[in-house]
């Protein structure tokens, strides 16, 4: 994984793209839907741009591309309608020092851990780590016996009292969450924070949030807030219990009553059998992960960014980061100014990003613009159909074409399971009048993904599609791309 390496970086070649490493370090710190291997971003940037060129990602998503582009000596424009995405990107560009983050955690631990642990105290004054619920009934309490060993206890009257004590807790700091009728992600307009979390978890989340808000160092504060959002899924009622997992290659499990802790997966499914996990432990686990990552990048530079286009184009900053509809932002970009647009847009109805990020944005106190998101959503209230999606993506390409330098390129990461969702790509040359498709290759994943499109009709891998301005096809460098085993000058066959 090339994200912020602790050794001199080697130039990417096609073999890195075909065999990407697993996500680790900063790249694995925070969950994000549909995250792509950074090797693909790096390879495309290195082959199609030079130092000092402007690279743009109008759907920045996980933010991994931003630091890659800047470390390669390019300037960068990152845009996303999802405010969470911009906050995560800001973290990657201006990381806190290991010592400042660690010191802040020590203060948090000193001030909050005893208060939070008190809410998980069992009869013998030990601290509960996991609470197993089934059909809204507490069935067991887990406590640690040092190291990785645990003891599973039958709930006592005290355990039931502690759970009930906070059951009516109502959020005081977290904003109201907005969901739509979308059965695909187990959401509805009636879904509230009290459905997603126990009252005890909500109370403890707000204790952590209130303490973070007092932090004066902006880099540390952002890191702590994103540590909280990163941990929030495991603090929720969405952590399913894995029963009787078979680890013996087909042989029955020895302990037929064994239960393991699952994790939050895509959507807002609240299984009948789930865990409530000690909120401080969840926060601390994610903080340790970030601490380990910060050690490897201690000497890496911080990059200045701005949210104002005029400052970026005056060469005052390395990056422009904007939370807005990319069409609005790109319309204000000077013509013929961007060398490469490298982006992974929403793939039709594959992932409703804003709906899935609503929990994180609520914790961060950020508002979301659902109306202008380019996406296909199963939420009937949103009127986000494939017809509107194709229209919006066509408009995005027409605006992007104006921004590209004459020898510029668009590298589009894409997959969709139906012909209609590919319509705007097939009609691209006619709709823009100035873009030509030059070829594509399939992209390998870092690991099997829960959002990898394995539904009927979906292509087995994402593709990177390349477009250049008409009359400049000869500027596109085939030297490295035609080495790919499955490079094609035609659109992928469904």
N, C-alpha and C positions, 0 to 999 in steps of 0.2 A: 504494500500500500504506500503510495507516494505522498500522501497528505502530511506535510510538514516533517520530512524525514530528518533523522538526526545524523545523517551522513551526506556527503556530496551527492546530489541527485544525478542519476544516470539518465541519459536521453531515452525516452520511450521508443519502443519499436512495436511492430504489430504483434509480436509474441506476448508482450505485456497485456495487450488488449484481449487477446484470445484466452489468456490464463490469468485473470485478475486475482489479486490476493484477497483474503477475507477481510472484512472491515475490522479495524482495530484502532486503538488510541482515540484521537479526536473524532475520527470518522464514525466510530461506534458509540460515541457518548450519548447521542439523542436519537430516539426512533424518529424516522420520517418515512412517509408512505412512498414507495416506488423509488427509493434511493438507488442511484446508479454508480458503478465503479468509477473511481476517479482516474484510473488508468486510461479510460476512453476519452475523458475530457482532456487530459494532459496530452495524449497522442495527437488529437485533432488540433489543439492549440499550437503545439510545437511544429506540426507539419504545414499549417496554413497561415501562420502569422509570424511576424518578427518582433523583436524587442521594441517596446514603445508603441506598438499597435494597440488599438482599442478593441477589446473583446466584450461582447454583451451576452447576457443571459436574461431574456425577458420573463422567464418562468423559473426563478432561481431555486425554488423548492428547498432542498436540504442545505444549500449554500456551499457545498463542498467545492464547486468549481471556482469560487471567488478567490480563495487563497492560492489555489493551484495556478490560476492565471497571473496573479500578482507575483508569486514566487518565480514565475518564468519571465518576469520583466515586462509583462504587458500591463496596460491600464484596463480598468474593468468597470462595466455598467451592470448592476444587478437590479432586477425589477421583480416584484411579485405582489399580487393582490392580497396575499396572505401575510398579515403583519408578523405572525410568528416566524415565517421564513426570513424576513429581514432582520429580526432580532437575533436569530441563530447565526446568520451571516456576519452580523456585527461582532458577535462573540469570536468567530474564527479570525476576523481581521484585527481585533484588538483584545487579545487574550490577557487576563491578569497574570501577574507573576505567580509562581508556585507559592512563594512565601506569603504574599498578600492574601491569596485565596485560603491558604492553610490557616493563617491567623484569624481570618474572619470565621472560618469553620469552628475553630477552638472557642471563640466567643459565643457563637451560636450554641455549641454543645454545652458550655458552662451555664448559659442562661435558660436554655429550653429543654435539654434532654431530661433533667429531673422532673420537670412539669409534665412533659409528654409521657414519660415512663410511668408516672403515677396513674395515668388513665388506663394502663395495661397491667397494673399490679394484680398478682394472684394471691391466694390466701397466705402463703408462706413468704410473702414479700419479694418473691422472684418476679421477673418481668415477662409477660407473655410476648412471644414473637409472632405467632400465627394463631388465628382463630378460624376454625372450620365451621362454616354455616351450611345448612342444608334445609331447603324449604323454609327459610327464615327462622330456623331454629339453630342455636349454638350447640354443636355436637362434640367439639373437642377444643382444647387449648394446648398449644405447644410452648414449651419453655426450653431455653438453651441450658445445657449442662457443661458449658465450656467447650471451646473449639467448635466443631461442626456437629457434635452429638446433640440430641434433643430428647426430651421426655414429653410424652403425650398424656395429657390429663383429662379426666372427665370434668366438665364444667361444674363449678360449685355455685351456691347461692350468691357468693360474692362476685363471681365472674358475670353472672346474669345481671346483677345489680349494676356493675360497672358499664356493661353494654347498654343497659336501659337508661342509665344516668345521662348519657349524651344523645339518646335516640331522637330527641326533639330539637336538637341544635339546628339553628337556621343560619346560613352564611351571612356575615356582616361586612366582609371585605370583598369577596368574590362577586363579580357582576353576574347578572342573570344570563343564563345560557339560552341560546336560540337554536332549536332543532326543527326539522321538518318531518313530514310523513315519508320516511324512507326505510322500508322493511329490509332493504339490502344491507344496511348498516345498523339495524335494530334501533332505529331512532323514531321519535314522534314528537309533536309539539308539546306533549304533556311531560316529556322527559325532563327531570330536574337534577340538580346537583345532589339532592337527597336520595335520588334513585341510584346514582352512580357511586356515592360514598356513604358509609355509615356516618351518623352524627359525630361519633368519636373521631373518625378520620378527618371530617370537615373542620372540626374544632382545632385539631392539631396542625392541619394544613394552614389554617389562618394564623395560628401562633407563629409558625415558621415564616409565613408571608409578612406578618407585621414586623418581625425582627429584621428581615431582609430590607424592608422599606426604609429602615433607619441607616442603612449603609451609605456612606458618603462617597466612596470610590466607585465611579460609574462602571469600570470594567469588572470589578468584584461583584457589584450589585447585579449586573447582567448575568454573570456566571452563576450566581446563587439562584436567581430567578429561574434560569434555564435548568439548573440542577433540580429545582422543585418540579418544573413541568416534566422533566425527564423521569422523575420518580413517581409522578402522579398516577400513572396507570397501575403500578403495583400497589398503590395505596387504596385502590378502588375495589368495588364489588365485582369487577370484571376479571379477576384472577381465578381461573378455573382450577378445580382439583383434578389431578390425573389419578385415576384409580386402576390398580392392578396392571400397571404397565409391564409388558413382556420384554425383558432385556436378555432373554436366553436363546435367541435365534430360533424362535418357534416353540420352545418348550414352555409349559405353563409356569407362571411365576410361583416361587416358593411360598411367599406370603400373599395369600389371596386378599388380605385386607390392607395391603400397602397403599398409601396415598402420597402423591408427590405434588409439589407446588408448580402450577403452570404459570402462564404469563398473560398479559393483556395482548390480544391480537386485534386485527383490524376491525373496526366497528365498535358498537356499544352494547354488545351482548352481555347480559348479567345472568350467568348460569345459576341454576337452583342450588348447585353444590359449588361453593366458592370459598376462597380464603379472604379474611381481613388480616392484613399484615401491619405490624407495628410501623407507624408512619415515620418515626425517627430512623428506624433501621433502613427503610426504603430510601430516605433522603441521604443517609450516610453512605449507603452502598453506591449510589450514583456519584456522590461527591468524591469517594475514593477513586472511582474510575476516571473522573476528570483530573484529580490530583496526579495520578500516574501518567496521564497523557501530557500534563503540563511540564512534567520533568523532562520529557523528550524534546520540548520546544522552547526551553528556557531562553535560549540565545536567539531565537527567531525574531525578526522585526515585527513591530506593529505597523499597520498601514493606516494612513489617514483616509477617512471617507467623508463624504458630504451627502446631504439629501437635496442639494440645490444644483441644478444643471449648470448654471452660470459659473459656479465655482469650479466645477469639474472641467469645463471647457476652457477655463482660464489657466489650466494646468496647475491648479493649487492643491489638488488632492490626487491620490492614486485610484480612488474608487468612488463611484456614484451609486448609492443604494436608495431605492425609492419604493415605498409601499403604495402602489396604485395599480390601476389597470394599465397593462403594458402598452396598449394602443395610445392612451393619453400621453404617456411619457415619451414614447418613440416619436410621436408626432411633433415633439418639441426638440428632438435631436437634430443637429445640423445635417443637411444632405451630404452624402458621400463621405461620411466620417468614421464609419465602423468597418473594421477589416473582417471580423468574424462574428456572426451570431450563432452561438453554440447553445442549444437549449433542448430541454426535455419537457414539452408542453403536456397538459392533460390529454390523455389518450382516450378521447371520447367518453364512454361511461365507465371507464376502468376504476378510477379513484376520485371520489368527490372531496377534493383536498380541504376546502374551507369547512365543510360539514365535519370532517374527521378531526380538524385542528381546533374546533370550537372550544373544547375543554382547555387546551393550552392557552388560547387567546383570552379565555375568561380568567384564568389564573394570572395572566400577565396584565389584565385590565385593558386589553386592546379591542377596539371595535372592528367589525368585519363588514366588508362590502359584498354581500352575497349576490346582489343584483347584477354586477358587472363581471362576475367570474366567468371565464371561458371554460365551459365544462358541460358534459351531459350528466344530468342527475336524475335518479329515479324518484326524487321528491316531487310529488305532483304539484305542490304549491309554487315551485320555482320556475316552471315553464322553461326548463333547460333541455330542449330536445336536440336530436342530431341535426335537424334542419338549422336551428339557431347556432349550434356548434360549428357547423360547416361555414355558415355565413360569417361568424366571428373570427374563425381561423383564416378565412379568405381575406378579411379586412386586416388582420395582423400581418399577413404576408405582403399585402400591398403597401402598408406603412413601412414594414421592414426593408423592402426593396429600395425605397427612397433613401434610407439611412446608409445602405451599403456603399462602400467604395466601388469604383468600376471593376476592380479585380477582387472584390470581397466575396464572401461565401456564407451560406447558411448551412449549418449542420444540425439536422433535426432528428432527435431520438423519438422513435414512434413505434406503436403497435396498436392494433384494434382488431376485434373479432368479426366485424361485419363490413360488407362492401360500402355501405352508406357512409361509414366513418372515415373511409379513405377517399371519399368523393372530392373533398377540397384539394387534396394532393394531386389527384388525377387531372383536375381542372385548373391547376395552378398556372400553367403557362398561358392559358387563355385568359384567366382572371387578372393576372398581374401585367401581362404583355411585355414583361422585361426580365423574367426569371426562367432559367432552364435547369431541368433535372439532369444531373450528370452520373449518378450511380449511388450504390448503397452497399453496406455489408452488415451481417448479423453481429450483434454484440453479446458477449458472454456476461453472465451475472457473476458477482463475487460469491454468491451462495444461493441455494434455492430460496425463493422468496415467497412469502404468503400472499403477495399481490402479483406474482408472476401469472400471466394470463393463460391459464390452462383450461379455460372454458372452451366449449365446442366452437370451432371457427377461429379461435385465436392462433396467431403465429407462435411458434415454439420459442422464439427469442425476439427481443427488441431489435430494431434495425436503426442504423444511422444513415439518414438520407441526405444527400448533398445537392445544393442548388447554387448556381452562380448567375450573374447577370448575362443576358443574351449577348452574344458577340465576344464574350470573354471566356468561353469554355476552355480555350487553350491555356488560360492562366491557372486553371486547376491542376494541381500536382498529382498526377496518377502514379508517380514513381514509387510511392510508399503504399498507396491504397490498393493498387492492383496486385500486391503480394498476398492480400487476404485470400484464403482458400475459397470463400464464397462471395467475392466481389462481383457485383452485377451492375450492368448499365441499365437494367430494367427495374421497374418497381417490383417489390416482393410479390410472389404468387401466393394467393390465399388458397 
